[in-house]
Amino acid sequence: QVQVIESGGGLVQAGGSLRLSCAASGLTYSNYPMGWFRQAPGQERESVAAISWSGRNIYYADSVKGRFTISREGAKNTVFLQMYSLRPEDTAVYYCAAGNQWDTIGLLSPSRYRYWGQGTQVTVSS
């Protein structure tokens, strides 16, 4: 059974930091990309950051560039999202996703991902 489990969300003041973690398990294949997405109430799910299976290719949404850092380690099935200089507009449910084996194209698109976590709430107060 595939599991994608996020952790690390919470309430933080504007300007603060949070670190999200995500662990994927049960996939029948290795070498897959992982991504972070978010969805605020009444809005569509949007991309945040993505990292290729090798870790060599990293992508960020314009809205988080320079503030968020994605990384992966530990046999490469664990991914982190370090968030700095948080803003109230970063408030959302953050989802982690695991993609298809060897995929390196369009990794900021939710449609490229096969398995999703349940999400973790991030709330930034002003």
C-alpha positions as CSV (number, residue, x, y, z in Angstrom):
1,Q,0.0,0.0,0.0
2,V,1.4,3.4,-1.0
3,Q,1.6,6.0,1.6
4,V,2.6,9.6,1.3
5,I,2.7,11.3,4.7
6,E,3.3,15.0,5.3
7,S,4.2,16.5,8.7
8,G,5.4,19.8,10.1
9,G,2.6,22.2,9.5
10,G,1.4,24.6,12.0
11,L,0.7,28.2,13.0
12,V,3.4,30.8,12.5
13,Q,3.7,34.6,12.5
14,A,4.5,36.4,9.3
15,G,8.2,36.5,8.8
16,G,8.7,33.2,10.5
17,S,9.8,29.8,9.3
18,L,8.5,26.2,9.1
19,R,9.9,23.0,7.8
20,L,7.6,20.4,6.2
21,S,8.6,16.8,5.8
22,C,7.1,14.1,3.5
23,A,7.8,10.4,3.5
24,A,6.7,8.1,0.7
25,S,6.6,4.4,1.0
26,G,5.1,1.3,-0.6
27,L,5.8,2.4,-4.2
28,T,6.7,-0.5,-6.5
29,Y,9.3,1.6,-8.2
30,S,12.1,3.9,-7.2
31,N,13.7,7.0,-8.9
32,Y,10.6,9.2,-8.9
33,P,10.2,12.9,-8.6
34,M,8.5,14.5,-5.6
35,G,6.6,17.8,-5.3
36,W,4.9,20.1,-2.9
37,F,1.6,21.8,-3.8
38,R,-0.8,23.9,-1.8
39,Q,-4.4,24.8,-1.8
40,A,-6.0,27.8,0.0
41,P,-9.8,27.9,0.7
42,G,-11.7,28.7,-2.5
43,Q,-8.7,28.4,-4.7
44,E,-7.2,25.9,-7.0
45,R,-4.3,23.7,-6.0
46,E,-1.1,25.4,-7.1
47,S,2.5,24.2,-7.4
48,V,5.1,25.2,-4.8
49,A,8.3,23.2,-5.5
50,A,9.4,20.0,-7.1
51,I,12.6,17.9,-7.2
52,S,13.7,15.2,-9.6
53,W,14.5,11.7,-8.6
54,S,18.2,12.5,-8.6
55,G,17.8,15.7,-6.8
56,R,19.7,17.5,-9.5
57,N,16.7,19.3,-11.0
58,I,14.7,21.6,-8.7
59,Y,11.8,23.9,-9.6
60,Y,10.0,26.6,-7.7
61,A,6.8,28.6,-8.3
62,D,7.6,32.3,-8.7
63,S,5.7,33.1,-5.6
64,V,8.1,31.2,-3.4
65,K,11.4,31.6,-5.1
66,G,14.1,32.8,-2.7
67,R,12.0,32.0,0.3
68,F,11.4,28.2,0.1
69,T,13.9,25.4,-0.4
70,I,13.1,21.8,-1.4
71,S,15.4,19.0,-0.7
72,R,15.4,15.2,-0.5
73,E,17.5,12.6,1.3
74,G,17.4,9.2,3.0
75,A,17.4,6.8,0.0
76,K,15.6,9.8,-1.7
77,N,12.1,8.9,-0.7
78,T,11.9,11.7,1.9
79,V,11.5,15.3,0.9
80,F,11.6,18.5,2.8
81,L,10.3,22.0,2.3
82,Q,12.0,24.6,4.3
83,M,10.0,27.8,4.3
84,Y,11.4,31.2,5.3
85,S,9.9,34.7,5.4
86,L,6.4,33.3,5.5
87,R,3.6,35.6,4.5
88,P,-0.2,35.4,5.2
89,E,-0.8,34.5,1.6
90,D,1.2,31.3,2.1
91,T,-1.6,30.1,4.3
92,A,-2.9,26.8,2.8
93,V,-3.0,23.1,3.0
94,Y,0.3,21.8,1.8
95,Y,0.3,18.5,-0.1
96,C,3.2,16.3,-1.0
97,A,3.1,14.1,-4.1
98,A,5.2,11.3,-5.6
99,G,5.4,11.0,-9.4
100,N,6.2,8.4,-12.0
101,Q,9.5,6.6,-12.3
102,W,12.2,8.5,-14.2
103,D,9.8,11.4,-14.9
104,T,11.6,14.8,-15.3
105,I,9.2,16.8,-17.4
106,G,6.7,19.4,-16.2
107,L,7.3,18.6,-12.5
108,L,5.4,21.7,-11.3
109,S,2.2,20.4,-12.8
110,P,0.0,18.4,-10.5
111,S,-1.0,16.1,-13.3
112,R,2.5,14.6,-13.4
113,Y,2.0,13.1,-9.9
114,R,0.5,9.7,-9.1
115,Y,0.3,9.5,-5.4
116,W,-0.7,12.2,-2.9
117,G,-0.7,12.8,0.8
118,Q,-3.5,14.0,2.9
119,G,-2.0,17.4,3.4
120,T,-0.8,19.5,6.3
121,Q,-2.2,22.9,7.3
122,V,0.1,25.9,7.3
123,T,-1.3,29.1,8.8
124,V,0.6,32.4,8.7
125,S,-0.8,35.1,10.9
126,S,-0.3,38.8,10.2
